[in-house]
Amino acid sequence: KSLVRSLVVHGKIETTVPRAKETKSIAEKLLTKAKKGGLASRRQIMAWLMPKETEAIFKIASRHQNRPGGYTRITRTRSRAHDMADMAVLEFL
């Protein structure tokens, strides 16, 4: 939940690859709900995000109105030094 919130606020986050994949799934579902609009969608989004972040995801959704899906990108970047975990950048397109 916190990674999704950070992604919406900052537009880009760096995390491990498994966490990025899970966050991508949740973020894209929320963005699809934001594109639909309506009160029910807004309440479902607010279950995941705070009010300011909810407004931010609706702004992001307006940029992707004509896009059928695939709102985020995962780019593998490096291996973390102390445990050699694969790192990735997750960002909105």
N, C-alpha and C positions, 0 to 999 in steps of 0.2 A: 504494500500500500504506500509506503513512504517513497519507494523508487518511482512509482507512477506519479505521485505528487511532485517529486523533483523533476521528472521529465516534463511535465506540463508547465511548471514554472520556468525552468531554464531552457527547455527545448532540446537539450543534449545532456547525457550523463555517461560516465565511464564506470563500468561494473564488470563482473565476471560474465562469461558467455552464458552459462545456464540461467543466471539471474536476468540477463538481458533478454533471453528468449521468453521467459515467463512474463516479464514486464511488457514486452512487445505485444503479447497476446491480450493482456488486460487493457493496455492503452488503446489498441485498435478497436476493441469492443466498445470502450467508452466513447471513442471518437465517432464510431458509427451511430451510437445512440444520440450523441450531440448533433449529428447531421440530421437526424429525423426530427429533432425538436420536440416540443410538447411538454406538458407538465409531468407526465409519467416518466419520460426520459430524463428530465431535469432532476427529479427526485431520486432516480436510480443512480445518476451520476453523483449527486450530493451524498450518497451513501459511501462513496469512495473518496470524494474530494471535499475540501473546504469551500466556502462561498467564493472567495477570490479566485481560487483555482478552477472552480466551475465556470466562471466567466471567461477565464483564459482558454479553457478547452472549447468553449463555444466560438471564440475568436479563431482558434486553430481550425475548427470544423468549417468555418465560413471560407477559409482559404482552400480547403479540400472538397468543396461542394461538388465539383464535377468529376472527382477522382473516384473510381469504383472500389478501391481498396488499396492496401499496401501503403499505409500512411507513414510508416517508420522504416528505418534502415539500421541494420547491425553491421558494424565494421570492426573486424578483429584488429587489435592494435599491437599488443605486446604480451609478454609473460611477466607476471608480477615477480619481483626479485626474491622475496623471502619464502614463498611457497610454490612458485612456478605455475600459478593459476593463469589460464588464458584470459586476457582482458579484452573488452570490446567497448566501442562507443555506440550508444543507442541514441538516435536522433530522429526528429520529425523531418519529413522531406519538404 
